Amino acid sequence: MEQLDATTIMMVAGLILIIGIIFDWPHNRKK
């Protein structure tokens, strides 16, 4: 396995964060 680039880590982290926000947003808004 090659070492992960900082940009790759940032991109993956950002993607996970965005997906998490999108999936959590409707549940938080319904209350």
N, C-alpha and C positions, 0 to 999 in steps of 0.2 A: 504493500500500500504506500502510495506517495503521501508526503506530508500535505495537509490541507493548507491552502492559501488563506490569508486573513480575509480576503475578499469573498472567498467561497463560504467561509464560516459566517461572515456578516450576511451574505445573501440567504443562506439557509436559515439563519436565526431570524432574519426579517420575514422570510416566507412563513415560518412557523408562527411568528408573532401575529402577522396579518391574518392568517387562517384562524388562529385562536380567537382574535378579536371579532372576526366575521361570524364565527359560530357562536360566540358568547353574546354578541350584541343583541340579537332578537330576544333572547331569554331575559336579559337585563332590562330591555325596553318594555316588555310586557307587564312588568310589575307596576 
